[in-house]
Each structure stands twice: as structure tokens, then as C-alpha cells.
């Protein structure tokens, strides 16, 4: 009954595969909604996204950018893991992890050469700073929740859920913490 809908992706792989390939998720990448309205089309491509804690910025492969006919919104200087800093195109894309039920809109992604990797996107720390990532190596399971339940952008969901609980039950304390707070106030009043 709670309006709080987790925005999370859970994947389970063999622990050896997770170790070798890292946390990969199927992803659907599309042009932003505003661009789709202007073009009167909905260009989308399926790919694999690597959750990359080593990448400062999220990235999209040059081949996917070409398939989506993306237009750069700016350019920036980026340093890859194996080279000097280079000037790269920056695009804006929307994407959704397979079966997650939610879209991440207007994500800035730098163009990188991911040729021969089988990866179309890197999810970098620019997005991960808003997320909760759980990586369980022994079981091969990882969970990505964007934004995390504690991120300020989701406070309105908790307030809405709390107000629904408050309206349903005005007699009993909502939870253990609230009950303890009320008991402490009652003890304080007795001392006075």
C-alpha cells in the first residue's frame, strides 16, 4: 500500500563471471524525450552497461551514439584508464535497465571507444553518487538502486507514505522510534 516504489535492479551471475566481467546489466538507451518529440521518432538501442566505479563520468560508445544519431551538447576533456586526456563529445541520453521499470532521464554521457568490448555504456560515479550499490562477490549478486532510498530527491515519497500511515492510525505510535520518543516525553513531563 506504500507509494514507495524501489527503483532498483538486481542481477545474479556466477561469481566467476561477475569477477571476470564485472557488474553488467542489459540496458535500453534512447534519445531524450524532448529530442524524440522534435524528431517525431523514438530511437532506442539495446546494449550492455557496465557499472564502473572507476569512471568519473557515465559514457556511451561511439557506435551507439551514431546509431541513435545523437548530436553533441558539448565537449569535454577526459582521461581514460590507458591514455592521455582527450577531447570527447558529450551527449544527453535516456536509459532504462532491463526490467527495472524506471528510466533515468537526461543523463550526460561522454563518447568513448568501447569497440570490441561488447559494452555500450559505462555507468560512472556521476550517477553512482546518487545510488546505492551492493556487490556480493561470493554469491555473484549485485543490486543497484537509483536514487538510493536515503537520497534527498526521494524524501517526498517517504513523507507521502508517512502521511498515509498517520491518517490511518492516529492512536498508536507509528514505529518503535516514535514510541520511544513519546515515552521519553511522558517521563520528562512526570519529572516536572
Secondary structure, 3 states (H helix, E strand, C coil): CCCCCCCEEEEECCHHHHHHHCCEEEEEEEECHHHHHHHCCCCEEEEEEEECCCCCCCEEEHHHHHHCCCCCCEEEEEECCCCCEEEEEEEEEEEEECCCCCCEEEEEEEEECCCCCCCCEEECHHHHCCEEEEEECCCCEEEEEECCCCCHHHHHHHHHHHHHHHHHCCCCCCCHHHHHHHHHHHHHHHHC
